[in-house]
Amino acid sequence: MTDNGQADLNSAIAIIGLGGCFPGAEDVASFWKNICGGHVAIKEVPPDRWDPSLYWSEDRSYPDRTYSRIGGFIDTVRFDRKRFRIPPRTLESVDDIQKLALTAVADALEDANLEVFAGRDSTGRAFDRDSTAIILGNSMGGEFEDLTSLRVWYPSALKAIEDNGVLDSLSPEEKKSVLEDIEARFKAKLPKVTEDSMPGELSNCITGRIANAFDLRGPNYTTDAACAASLAAVNTAVQGLRLGQYDMAIAGGVDRSMDPPTYAKFSK
């Protein structure tokens, strides 16, 4: 603010801490080392993410398939649920983007020598949590939303199987057993739909979970400007700082939409 109480729209903004997790780099130091060393983190899709034989085709006109099977993948999500006081059952419904965001924010606060958690396990400086904003860019939510939606849509697939008539030659008991086995196999790797599903996967809950974990009581919300979402978040945070809406802001971006639907849709 200026001496007359007006917002100084040209005032400098200090970046006091950094945190992050990236393909091929679990923290900012590793990321910078990769940049300086010319390391390329783009690679074939890991087998634990998805199977190219099911979703990839070199024929670019093939319906519902991706013609790409490479990308920048985060192999291991560094996360300590006990540190963030998240129960095991709740954690099952928390998308990895929220885990990445929580860990990155903790790293940034530590890097800034600030108290990470109010009143516990931190030697950093105390700061005004009432005047700290959280603004993060995110354009597609996360992969959990697709998986839970797929589970809910299963009855449509079941109806197609039943309408096909291929199981009509079986006895009612055999048909029931086959359909139950197909359903169990289909849902085996899909997250269950619970009361934790929506807050665990919605884009607008990313910053809310951060606010709750770190007891931050300023504004919190996500921005979406597609590939510029994180830049929009930083720009919005800077504007708020210059207008005096808050004294400190946690700003950046988080995304991990690297599943088959994302690949197939962008390929088309």
N, C-alpha and C positions, 0 to 999 in steps of 0.2 A: 504494500500500500504506500501511497505517497504521503507527504506531510499533511495534505489537506483531506486525507481519508479516501481518496479516489484510488481505484485499482490501477496498478502500474502494469500495463499489458506488455511492456518490453523488459520487465525485470528478469534477471537470470534465475535459472532453476538448477539446483545442485542435485546430482545423482550421487547418493551416498552409500548405496549397497546394491549388489547384483546377486542373482540366483537363477539357476536354470538346469534343465536336463534336456539333452539333445541326442539325435542319432549318433552313436559312436562316441558319446561324451556324457558322462553322468553328472558333470558339474561345469561351471563356467570356466574354471582353469583348464580342464581337459578340452573343452570346446575351443578355447583360444589357442591351445597347443596344436590342435588339429588344423586350425586355420593357418597358423604360421608354418606348419609342416606340410601343407598342401594335401592333407588327408582327405580322401573321398569316402563319404559314409553311405553312398548309394549302393544298393546290392539287391540280389534276388530276394523275393519275399520269403521269410523264414517259415519252415514247415509248421511251426506251432501257431502261426497267424492265420493262414488259409492255404488251401490246396489248389495250385494253379491248374491241375488237371480237371478241376470242376468248374473253374470260373474264367480261365484264360483261353483265347484262341488267336492264332496268328492271322486269321481271317477277320479283318476289321469290320466287315459287314455282318458277322455272326451275331444273331440276336442275344441280348442280355449277357454278353461276355465282355471282358476287358482284353485289350490287345497289349497291355503292359503288365509286367509282373516284377518290376523293380521299384525301389523307393527308399526313402530314409526311415528306417525302423528303429525304435527304441526297444532294445532286446530285454532289458531288465528295468522294471520300475522300482526305483529306490524309495522305500516307504516303511516307516515304523508306526504301526497303528497305535501302539501303547503310548507313544510320545504325543499323539494327537487325541488320545482317549476315545477311540472309536471301537465299539464292541465288535467281536468277530462276526456276529450275525449281520450287523449293519454293513460291515466292510464288504460282504459278499455282493451288495447292491451298489457299491460306490465305484463309479467309472474311473478308469485309470487317469483320465485327465484331471480329476479332482485330487488324486493322490500326487500327481506330478506338480500341480499348482501348490498344494499345501507344502510339499518339500521345498519347492523353489522359493516360496515366501519365507520359510524358516531360514534357508540359506542366505537370502537377501538381508534379513534382519540381523543375522549373525555377522554378515560381512560389514554391515553398517555399525557394528558394536552396539546394537540396541537389544533391550530385553525381549527375548523371543516370546515367552509366555509370561503373562502378568503374574508376578509373585512366585514363580517356580522355575527351577532348573535353568537359570540363565544368569550370567554375570554381566550382561550388557546394561547400557544406560536405560533408565525409564524414559518414556515419552508419552505424549498426550494421545491416548487411544481414542478419546472422544473426537479428535480432530484429524483422524487418519482415514483416508479413503482407499477403496480397493476398486480398481477399474481394469478389467482384463478383456482382451479380445478373444472371441471364440466364434467360429462361423458355422459349425456343424454339430454342436453338442458333443457327442461321443459315440463309441461303438455299442455301448450297452443298450442304448435306445433301440437300435436296429434289432438286437438280439432278443430283448424282452417283447418287442412288437412281433417278431417272428414267432415267438412262443404263443402269443395271444391269437395270431392268425392261423395256428395249426388246424383248427376245425375245418377251414377251407380246403386244406390239403387232404384231410381225412375224408371229406365228402367226395373229392375227386377220385380217391381210391375206391370208395364204396360204390360210386356211380359207374365205375369202370366195369364192374361185374366179374372181374377175374377171380374174386374170392367166393362167388356164389356156389361153387361146387363143394365148398367146405361145409361141415356141420356148423350150427350156430356156436358151439363151444370152440371149435377150431378157428372159426372166423374171428371170434372175440379175442382169442389168444394171439392170433397173428396181428390184429390191429393194435392190441395193447403193446406188443413187442415193438412194432414200428413206431408208436408214439414214444415209448421209453427210449429207443435209440435216437429219435429225432431230438428229444428234449434233454438228453443226457448232458450236453455241454452248454446248454442255454441257462442263463441266470433265472432264478425263480422270480415271479412277480409278487412283491410284498409291499408293505407300507413304506419301505425304504427305497423302492424303485424310482419313483418320480424325483425325490430330492437327490438321489444318487446319480441321475443321468441328465437332468435338465441343464441347459446352458446357463440359465439365470440363477442356478443354485451353486455354481462354482464359487462365486465371490461370497455368497451367503455362508457357505461352509467355512471359508477362510475367516470371515468376520467372527463366526462362532468359535473357531479353534483358537484364534489369537486375541479374542476379546477386543475387536476393533469396532468402534461405534460410529464412524463416519459413513458417508455414502458408499454403497457397494452395488455394482452392476456390471454387466458385460456389454461389449460393443461388437457389432458385426458389420464389417466392411469387406467381406470376403477375404482375399489374400492380404488386405491392408488392415485387418481387424485389430492387430496389435498396435499398429501405428495410430489408428483411430483412438485406441485406449490411451496411449501416451499423450497424444494431442489433447484429448479431453481432460486428462489429469493435469497437464500444464496449464490449461485455461482455468481450471478450478483453483489451482494454486495462485495464479496471478489475480484472480477475482477475490481471493481471500475466503473461499468456501470451505477450505480445510488447510491445515498446516503441512501435512505430509501425505503422499499418495504412493500406493503400491500399484504399479502399472506394468503392463506387458501383454503377453498372449499365451494361450495354451490350446493345443489341439492334438488329436491323435486319431483322426478319421482316416484310417488306412485299411478299411475292410472291403470285401468284394463289391458291395453296392456302390461305394464311393468310386472305386476304380471303373466299374462298368458304366456308370452314369457319365463320368467325365470322358470316358473313351468315346461315348456316342455324341 
